[in-house]
Amino acid sequence: MADTILKIENISKKYGKRLVLEDISFEVKEGEFISLLGPSGCGKTTILRLLIGIEKPNSGRIYKLGEEITDLAPKKRNIGIVFQNYSLFPNMNVYQNIAYALKSRKMSNEEIDKRVNDIIDVVDLSEHIYKKPRNLSGGQQQRVAIARTLVLNPDIILFDEPMSALDADIKVVLRNQLKDIQKKLNITMIYVTHDQEEAFALSDRIMVLNDSKIMQYDTPYNLYHNPSNEFVKKFVVNHLDLKVKSIEDNINDKKGA
């Protein structure tokens, strides 16, 4: 059984008088793909900001591989993050964008070259290696952003709604590629989304949040078949059922056309 890589104990976070997270606790196993799912303002992104070290909790503790990191500087946590906006350097090609973060680590050019090329193979961008971001699709740009994080060998990668700006067809392709990357590298990923279908397609376990609290933290199967309360049933089960019905209706409409 996989070891626990992250342990969050009784975390609370306020912005002024607004309580964003209230006494939440959970664990993440090594190599798991976890999605944080919930409506806007429920605390999903705040959890990522606490894990990466951009924010500090008002109370509670964060542990990584058994060591407390609650007050540790972000650069010492070995946790990577991929944002919704790709933030690529427009004047650099794919190779240069990915290599950039390694330049400050005093590695030899040979080592940098090997690591960059290895990661470019993993994310399947070899044929685009000398292209600038403007010559890449949205999905390809996002893969460059993922590669730029992977090349630093983080223990955990956090994703803050990385596909929300992409077209539906590209989303499906990219999420399949992301799951393949995760399996190849056996890396722990924590993924913020408000898209139920996306969470179910990607995750080993899903955390459903609402009103600053964890409503249910479970496998996709258990969330769907055994929702813990009315909110989970409405937000997850009913939404997925409606989506399936709309797909079936669309198929039937085309049959009758």
C-alpha positions as CSV (number, residue, x, y, z in Angstrom):
1,M,0.0,0.0,0.0
2,A,1.3,3.5,-0.9
3,D,2.7,5.7,1.8
4,T,1.0,8.9,2.8
5,I,2.7,11.8,1.1
6,L,0.5,14.6,2.4
7,K,-1.4,15.0,5.7
8,I,-3.5,18.0,6.5
9,E,-4.7,18.4,10.0
10,N,-7.4,20.7,11.2
11,I,-6.7,23.5,8.7
12,S,-8.7,26.7,8.9
13,K,-8.2,29.8,6.8
14,K,-9.8,33.3,7.0
15,Y,-9.5,36.3,4.7
16,G,-10.5,39.1,7.0
17,K,-13.8,38.0,8.6
18,R,-14.6,35.6,5.8
19,L,-14.0,31.9,6.7
20,V,-12.8,30.1,3.6
21,L,-11.8,26.7,5.2
22,E,-13.1,25.4,8.5
23,D,-11.1,22.8,10.4
24,I,-10.5,20.5,7.4
25,S,-8.4,17.3,7.6
26,F,-7.4,14.8,4.8
27,E,-4.5,12.6,3.6
28,V,-3.1,12.0,0.1
29,K,-1.2,8.8,-0.8
30,E,1.9,8.7,-3.0
31,G,1.0,8.4,-6.7
32,E,-2.7,9.3,-6.2
33,F,-4.6,11.6,-8.5
34,I,-6.9,13.7,-6.3
35,S,-9.4,16.2,-7.6
36,L,-10.8,19.1,-5.5
37,L,-14.4,19.6,-6.7
38,G,-16.9,22.2,-5.7
39,P,-18.7,25.5,-6.6
40,S,-16.8,28.8,-6.9
41,G,-15.7,30.2,-3.5
42,C,-15.7,26.8,-1.7
43,G,-12.0,26.9,-0.8
44,K,-10.5,24.7,-3.6
45,T,-7.8,27.1,-4.7
46,T,-7.1,28.2,-1.1
47,I,-6.1,24.6,-0.4
48,L,-3.6,24.7,-3.2
49,R,-2.2,28.0,-2.0
50,L,-1.7,26.6,1.4
51,L,0.0,23.5,0.1
52,I,2.4,25.4,-2.1
53,G,3.1,27.9,0.7
54,I,1.7,31.1,-0.9
55,E,-0.7,31.4,2.0
56,K,-0.4,30.4,5.7
57,P,-3.3,28.8,7.6
58,N,-4.8,30.6,10.6
59,S,-4.7,27.2,12.4
60,G,-3.8,23.6,11.7
61,R,-0.8,21.8,10.3
62,I,0.5,20.5,7.0
63,Y,2.8,17.5,6.7
64,K,4.7,16.2,3.7
65,L,6.3,12.7,3.9
66,G,6.0,12.9,7.7
67,E,7.7,16.3,8.1
68,E,5.8,19.5,9.0
69,I,5.9,22.1,6.2
70,T,3.2,24.5,7.5
71,D,5.7,27.4,7.7
72,L,8.3,26.2,5.2
73,A,9.1,28.6,2.2
74,P,7.5,27.5,-1.1
75,K,10.9,26.9,-2.8
76,K,11.8,24.4,-0.1
77,R,8.6,22.3,-0.4
78,N,9.4,20.6,-3.7
79,I,5.8,21.0,-4.8
80,G,5.1,22.3,-8.3
81,I,2.0,24.1,-9.6
82,V,0.4,24.6,-13.0
83,F,-2.0,27.5,-13.4
84,Q,-4.9,28.1,-15.7
85,N,-2.9,30.7,-17.7
86,Y,0.2,29.1,-19.2
87,S,2.6,31.9,-18.4
88,L,5.1,30.8,-21.1
89,F,7.9,33.1,-22.3
90,P,6.7,34.2,-25.7
91,N,10.2,34.9,-27.0
92,M,11.4,31.3,-26.1
93,N,10.8,28.1,-27.9
94,V,9.4,24.9,-26.2
95,Y,12.9,23.7,-25.2
96,Q,14.0,27.0,-23.8
97,N,10.8,27.5,-21.8
98,I,11.2,24.1,-20.2
99,A,15.0,24.5,-19.6
100,Y,14.6,28.0,-18.0
101,A,13.8,26.8,-14.5
102,L,16.9,24.5,-14.5
103,K,19.4,27.2,-15.4
104,S,19.5,28.6,-11.9
105,R,20.2,25.2,-10.4
106,K,23.9,25.1,-11.5
107,M,23.5,22.0,-13.6
108,S,25.7,21.2,-16.5
109,N,24.4,21.8,-19.9
110,E,24.5,18.1,-20.6
111,E,22.3,17.3,-17.6
112,I,19.9,20.1,-18.5
113,D,19.7,18.8,-22.1
114,K,19.0,15.2,-21.0
115,R,16.3,16.2,-18.5
116,V,14.5,18.6,-20.9
117,N,14.5,16.0,-23.7
118,D,13.3,13.3,-21.4
119,I,10.4,15.4,-20.3
120,I,9.6,16.5,-23.8
121,D,9.3,12.9,-24.7
122,V,7.0,12.2,-21.8
123,V,4.6,15.0,-22.7
124,D,4.8,14.1,-26.4
125,L,6.1,17.4,-27.8
126,S,9.2,16.3,-29.6
127,E,8.0,17.5,-33.0
128,H,7.3,21.0,-31.5
129,I,10.6,21.5,-29.7
130,Y,11.7,24.6,-31.6
131,K,8.3,26.3,-31.9
132,K,7.4,29.5,-30.0
133,P,4.2,29.5,-27.9
134,R,2.3,31.5,-30.5
135,N,2.7,28.6,-32.9
136,L,1.2,26.0,-30.5
137,S,-2.4,25.1,-29.8
138,G,-3.8,25.8,-26.3
139,G,-3.5,22.1,-25.4
140,Q,0.2,22.1,-26.5
141,Q,0.9,25.2,-24.6
142,Q,-0.6,23.6,-21.5
143,R,1.6,20.6,-22.0
144,V,4.7,22.8,-22.1
145,A,3.6,24.4,-18.8
146,I,3.2,20.9,-17.3
147,A,6.6,19.8,-18.7
148,R,8.2,23.0,-17.2
149,T,6.9,21.9,-13.8
150,L,7.8,18.2,-14.2
151,V,11.4,18.9,-15.2
152,L,12.1,20.1,-11.7
153,N,11.2,16.6,-10.3
154,P,8.6,17.8,-7.7
155,D,7.1,15.3,-5.3
156,I,3.6,16.6,-5.9
157,I,2.1,18.7,-8.7
158,L,-0.9,21.0,-8.1
159,F,-3.2,22.1,-10.9
160,D,-5.5,25.1,-10.6
161,E,-8.2,24.6,-13.2
162,P,-5.6,24.1,-16.0
163,M,-8.2,23.2,-18.7
164,S,-10.9,25.8,-18.1
165,A,-9.8,28.0,-21.1
166,L,-9.7,25.1,-23.5
167,D,-12.3,23.9,-26.0
168,A,-14.3,20.8,-25.0
169,D,-12.6,18.5,-27.6
170,I,-9.1,19.6,-26.6
171,K,-10.0,19.1,-22.9
172,V,-10.8,15.4,-23.5
173,V,-7.5,14.8,-25.3
174,L,-5.4,16.7,-22.7
175,R,-6.9,15.0,-19.7
176,N,-6.2,11.6,-21.3
177,Q,-2.6,12.8,-21.9
178,L,-2.4,14.1,-18.3
179,K,-3.5,10.8,-16.9
180,D,-0.9,8.9,-19.1
181,I,1.8,11.3,-17.8
182,Q,0.8,10.7,-14.2
183,K,0.9,6.9,-14.7
184,K,4.2,6.9,-16.5
185,L,5.9,8.9,-13.7
186,N,3.8,7.7,-10.8
187,I,3.7,11.2,-9.5
188,T,1.1,12.6,-7.0
189,M,-1.3,15.1,-8.6
190,I,-3.9,17.4,-6.9
191,Y,-6.2,19.0,-9.3
192,V,-8.7,21.8,-8.8
193,T,-11.8,21.8,-11.0
194,H,-15.5,22.8,-11.0
195,D,-16.2,20.2,-13.8
196,Q,-17.7,17.0,-12.4
197,E,-17.1,15.0,-15.6
198,E,-13.4,16.1,-15.6
199,A,-13.0,15.0,-11.9
200,F,-14.5,11.6,-12.5
201,A,-12.4,11.0,-15.6
202,L,-9.1,11.7,-13.9
203,S,-9.3,10.9,-10.2
204,D,-8.5,8.1,-7.9
205,R,-10.3,10.0,-5.2
206,I,-12.4,13.2,-5.3
207,M,-12.9,15.8,-2.5
208,V,-16.2,17.6,-2.7
209,L,-16.1,20.9,-0.9
210,N,-18.9,23.4,-0.1
211,D,-19.2,26.3,2.4
212,S,-15.6,25.9,3.6
213,K,-16.0,22.2,4.6
214,I,-15.3,18.8,3.0
215,M,-18.6,17.3,2.1
216,Q,-17.2,13.9,1.0
217,Y,-13.7,12.6,0.2
218,D,-14.1,9.3,-1.7
219,T,-13.6,7.3,-4.9
220,P,-15.6,8.3,-7.9
221,Y,-17.7,5.1,-7.6
222,N,-18.6,5.7,-3.9
223,L,-19.4,9.4,-4.6
224,Y,-21.8,8.4,-7.3
225,H,-23.4,5.4,-5.7
226,N,-23.2,6.5,-2.0
227,P,-23.4,10.3,-1.8
228,S,-22.9,11.3,1.9
229,N,-25.5,14.1,1.9
230,E,-28.0,16.1,-0.2
231,F,-25.4,18.5,-1.5
232,V,-23.1,15.8,-2.9
233,K,-26.2,14.1,-4.5
234,K,-27.3,17.4,-6.2
235,F,-23.8,18.7,-7.1
236,V,-22.3,15.4,-8.3
237,V,-24.9,12.7,-9.0
238,N,-27.7,14.8,-10.4
239,H,-25.3,16.8,-12.6
240,L,-23.7,13.7,-14.1
241,D,-27.1,12.1,-14.7
242,L,-28.3,15.2,-16.5
243,K,-25.1,15.2,-18.6
244,V,-25.7,11.5,-19.6
245,K,-29.3,12.3,-20.4
246,S,-28.4,15.3,-22.6
247,I,-25.9,13.1,-24.5
248,E,-28.5,10.4,-25.0
249,D,-31.1,13.0,-26.1
250,N,-28.6,14.4,-28.6
251,I,-28.0,10.9,-30.0
252,N,-31.7,10.2,-30.2
253,D,-32.3,13.6,-32.0
254,K,-29.7,12.7,-34.6
255,K,-31.3,9.3,-35.1
256,G,-34.6,10.9,-35.7
257,A,-33.2,13.5,-38.1
